[in-house]
Amino acid sequence: MQPTDPPDPTRAGQTGSTPFIPPPPSAPPPEAAPAPSLLAAPSRATTRVAVTRRILWVGTAAYPLATIARVSTTVIVPEKAAAVRRFLKFTAIVGLAALGALMIMSLGGSSRSYDSDGNSGPGWVIGVASMLVVFYFLIATLPVLVQPRLHALTVDTAGPPTALLAWQSPEPAHTLQATITQAIENPQIEFQQYVSSVVVDLRHYQFGDSVNIYGGQGHTGVSK
C-alpha cells in the first residue's frame, strides 16, 4: 500500500518525474513618492497667502471664506503733514522755553560766565534748545517723512478682524484681490503664494475709513 501524502512537502502537486519549481517570492510594493509641495518658500522673510478647503490663510491667521465681507484695495499714506505740524509745535515750545530762560538770565544779570567751562548763559541755552529740536526731528519726524506710500489689500470679515497686506506698487494688491475673489466665487479653486514681508509702523500712516459725525452729544471721537 502506497502512502497518500508525499514525503517532501515541496514535491506536492507534481506528477511523474517533473521537478517541482516553487513560485518566486512576491516583490515588495513600491514606495510612494512624496507629493511635491505647491510652492517652495523663498529663503527671505515672506508671508504665506493661501486658500485651502475654503479657508484663507494669511501667515498663521485663518479666515473662513464664508465669513469674508469685503476684499478691497486701498492706499495708506504716511502722515507727513501731521509729523511736520508736531515738529513745528515742539520747536515752538522749545523756543518759548529757551526765550523765557534767556529773559530770566537777563533780569538776573547772568549774562557773563555761566559754568566752569567758560560758556555764556545764552549760548548754553541756545545750544541745548537746538540739540533738542534736532534730536526730535531725527527721532520722530524724519522716520515719517521717509516712509513710502503703500498699496494695501484689506480683507474684512463679518466680525472685527481685518487682514492687511501692503506693497509699494499697486499691481500685487490688485492681482491678489482678484485671486481671492475668484476663490470666494468658485469653491473648487485653491491657491498658494508667498509675498515679501516688510515691517512698517502703522502709527505713521493714515489707515481706515474717515467718518464725519454731525449732531448728537457726548462724542468722544474715533480711536484707531
Buried (B, 14 or more C-beta within 10 A) or exposed (E): EEEEEEEEEEEEEEEEEEEEEEEEEEEEEEEEEEEEEEEEEEEEEBBBBBBEEEEBBBBEEEBEBEEBEEBEBBBBBBBBEEBEEBBEEBBEEBEEBBEEBBEEBEEEEBEEEBEEEEEBBBEBBBEBBEEBBEEBBEEBBEEBEEBEEBBBBBBBBEEEEEBBBBBEEBEBBBEBBEBBEEBBEEEEEBBBBBBEEEEEEBEBBBBEEEEEEEEEEEEEEEEE
